[in-house]
Amino acid sequence: MGRSGEKRVKGFEGKKEGFRGGVPKGCLAIKVGQGEEQQRFVVPVMYFTHPLFMQLLKEAEEEYGFDQKGTIAIPCHIEEFRSVRGIIDSEKSLLHHNHVRCFGF
């Protein structure tokens, strides 16, 4: 594992091992980046309703189409995703003191 909740993965398209195990209830594993510069992140499902994350999903739809198979892939730069994740976490922690934590397990 890399930084909280992420794992550097090279060439993992089509590989299923390790992507179901270790994902807490209320969270999903996604892959972020392009080509060999992809990392695995585990995010709370509540991210999927946040406008910033929804924009990343829209970019994924434009890049890969709506019918992705397997792990959801977000084609943005990893640092951009970390920034979005930080903003979402900051907003959610202000609103909800008892929110689901998927990082650092």
N, C-alpha and C positions, 0 to 999 in steps of 0.2 A: 504494500500500500504506500502511496505517496502522501501528500498533504491530506488532511482530514477528508475522508470520503472519496478519494480518487485513487486510481490505479493506472499506471502507464501500461498500455497494451499496444503491441505492434502486430499487425496482420491478423487481427482476431475476427475478421468477418467470416461468418460461417462456422466459427467455433462456439460451442454452447457451454463448455465446462467453465465453472466459476462465475457465471453471470446470474444464476438464480440463488445460489447459496450466499448467505451473508447479507442479504437485503432485508432490512427491518420492515415490519408491517407498516403500511402507510407510506412507503417509499418505493421508488423505481430506480433501476440502473439505466443510465443513458451513456452514450459515447459522444464526446465532444472533440472537434478538430477535423482535419482532413488528412487523407493519405496515411503515412506512418506516424504523423504527429497527432494521434488520437489518444485520449485518456478516458477512462471510465469514471463516472461520477455517480453517486447515489444521492437522489434528491427527494424531498417530500412531495407527495402527489399534489399538495396545495400549490406548488410552484406552477402547475399547469393552468391555473386561473389568473396568475399575475400577468399584467399587460406586457412587462419586459420579457418574460419567458414565452408568452404567446407570440411575440414578435420573432423570437428565435425559432419557434415551431413553424411559423410562416416561412421563414428563410429555409428551413429544412424541407418544407413542402415544395418550395420553388426549386430547390436543388435536387431532391430525391423523388419527388412525387408524394402523393397522399398515402399511398399503399405501401409503406415501409414494412418489411418483414423483420422480425426479431427485435433486437435492441434499437430504440429510437436513436438516431444519429443527428446531432446538431452540428452544422458545418462552419461554425464561427471559430475564431481563434480562441485558444484555451484561456489566455489572459482576459479576453473580453468576457468569456463565460464566468470566470472567477469574479470579475467586477459586477456582473449582473447578479450572481449568487450573493455577493456581499450586500448589495442594495436590497434584494428581496429579504435576506435574513435580518437586516437592520429594521426594515419596515415591519416584518412579522414579529420581531421580538418586542417592538414598541407596542404593538396591538395585542399580542398574545403572550403572556408569560409562561404558559404551559403548552407550547407548540411541540410538534414532533421533531426530534433531533435525529438526523440520519448521518451526521458527520462525526468522525472520531470514535467509531465503534471498533 
